[in-house]
Each structure stands twice: as structure tokens, then as C-alpha cells.
Amino acid sequence: MGEPRKDALLQGTLDMLILKTLSRGAMHGYAVAQFIQDSSRDVLCVEEGALYPALHRLELRGLLRAEWGTSDNNRRAKYYTLTATGRRELESETAYWSRVATAVTRVMQIA
């Protein structure tokens, strides 16, 4: 068995956070990053270099749909929405994350 990639958990977590954020409705990339940062009380900061490849990857997997629109400041922006497949993936990832968080909490309390 090979060594897991160091960024595997982070990448998967970012994907889940993006899906959760877009479950609230259509948003452009900057708004997605801002929502994650604001709702985490500035603990999580999503860099553009991670955000846009993740959005593109999720779109290619059919979890998101993207279309061009106009932002609040009257600029052209790509808006992302969750697809039905994306909603199912979010449900699955949420259940998985809950199990992992519970397990990590148990270990931290015992160790």
C-alpha cells in the first residue's frame, strides 16, 4: 500500500465545502471563497490557486454546472450551481465527514 498524498484530505475537504456552500444557491468563485472564510470565522482561507481548479474539477465530474452572469459589481463572472449528482455527492460526503470527525474526536479524547 502506497503512502497517501499529503493533500488528499485537504482536497476532499475543499470539494465538500464547495458543494455545501453551493447548496445555498448559485455563486461565483469569489463568493464561494468568501462564504467559506466568513462562515469559518476566518479559520479557513481558500486560495484562488486551490479554489478554481477545484471548481473546474467538480464541474468536469458533473457535480456542478457553470454559466456566465453579471456579479453585484457589474462584472462578468462564472456562476456555479449544484447538480442533482452534486447534491447526492454532498449527502455522501457529509455522512463520511461526520464519521471521520467523530472518530478523530474519540481518539483525541482518549489519547
Secondary structure as UniProt FT lines:
FT   TURN            6..7
FT   HELIX           8..22
FT   TURN            23..24
FT   STRAND          27..28
FT   HELIX           29..39
FT   TURN            40..42
FT   HELIX           48..60
FT   TURN            61..62
FT   STRAND          64..70
FT   TURN            72..73
FT   STRAND          76..82
FT   HELIX           84..110
//
